[in-house]
Amino acid sequence: RTLHMAMVGVRDMSVIETPPEDRYPIRTYVVEYDEQIIEQAIRRELARDGQVYFVYNRVQGIERIYNELQELVPEARIAIAHGQMDEAVLERVMLDFYNGEFDILLCTTIIETGMDIPNVNTLIVYDADHLGLAQLYQLRGRVGRTNRVAYAYFTHRKDKILSEDAEKRLQAIKEFTELGSGIKIAMRDLEIRGAGNILGPEQHGFITSVGFEMYCRLLEESIRELKGEVEQAPPEPVFDLEVDAYISDEYVPDPKQKVELYKRIIAVTSLDECDDLEEEIQDRFGDLPTAVRNLLQVARAKVLAKFVGVSSVSVQRGAFVIKLLEGLSLDNLVYSNLMRRFRGQVVYRHGRIPQLRLTKAQNDEESLVQLVQVLQFMHEGLEQVAEGKVAGRNE
């Protein structure tokens, strides 16, 4: 809820984007629990004289896991730590592990905060699907605190059917591995759990029904209205392209996942954001079908159209008709460069509502690529003109 309040302007937020020197992203794996994988991970760490955290978040049964680990890696020195131990005994175990007298610390999530041991660079979490996303992220932060490459294994039991939220949490911890990804993890956690009532204690909301971005937009508009601030934002461009641009049931069978993707595609505000989303979709669901590629190209075109000042894009007699907002016109330099770059493809018509006609290619995919190229060329040209005018004033 605090993050959400910062996102909508109720509280302030700053993001630290620069990681400490000589740090590497933690290699993160989400896998079914397999003794062979666990043994290999432990032996690899011990071979470089490192240490291992093994997180089992139940005091009852922790002795059984201890015996299993002892059988897997007989030479390993294993210590147990959990919150129900006597305080003095627990402190002694932690100090001994810190001093390198044990190779593996079998523990509960007691290590979630406050542990900073540079020599521990492998983390194994048993039943990771039972933990929250913030917990998983905090646990992963216990390794990789030096210039060594660290490994994190988040495991779940074989053949177990995971809940939808558990799948989302594990997907997020696997997806966001680069340094400085904490804000992305927090945003995904916000989408999964909800923001909570702004004026109440409950941890829920109606975000899932409208999408987080739309929810924030509606809330921001309400806040501005209460403050008496009037935003003169340009209207959203209207697109009527008559192309196949959708997510099929064969590509994304889960309706909820499909709706979530549509919401995120609609909400993109930059080309970089669209590129990142395309990469994520391909990583999660496989090679993009033509219809999905078209959908992402339409999203790119909408982003650029808003920057350029386009009111609508439609199809008439085999061409895209790009209408600018009333009163706008292309700068002469942008116009001449555009005609030269897309000779024979683009026709510009002056008037009260200026418009461009872009001849469509042989298929929808190529046509959308051309549309994005034209809009991007216009955007870059207008930026150069604006920079030239600013430089002229400064001189």
Secondary structure, 3 states (H helix, E strand, C coil): CHHHHHHCCCCCCCCCCCCCCCCCCCEEEEEECCHHHHHHHHHHHHHCCCEEEEECCCCCCHHHHHHHHHHHCCCCCEEEECCCCCHHHHHHHHHHHHCCCCCEEEECHHHCCCCCCCCEEEEEECCHHHCCHHHHHHHHCCCCCCCCCCEEEEEECCCCCCCHHHHHHHHHHHHCCCCCCHHHHHHHHHHHHCCCCCCCCCCCCCHHHHCHHHHHHHHHHHHHHHHCCCCCCCCCCEEECCCCCCCCCCCCCCHHHHHHHHHHHHCCCCHHHHHHHHHHHHHHHCCCCHHHHHHHHHHHHHHHHHHHCEEEEEEECCEEEEEECCCCCCCHHHHHHHHHHCCCCEEEECCCCCEEEEECCCCHHHHHHHHHHHHHHHHHHHHHHHHHHHHHHHC
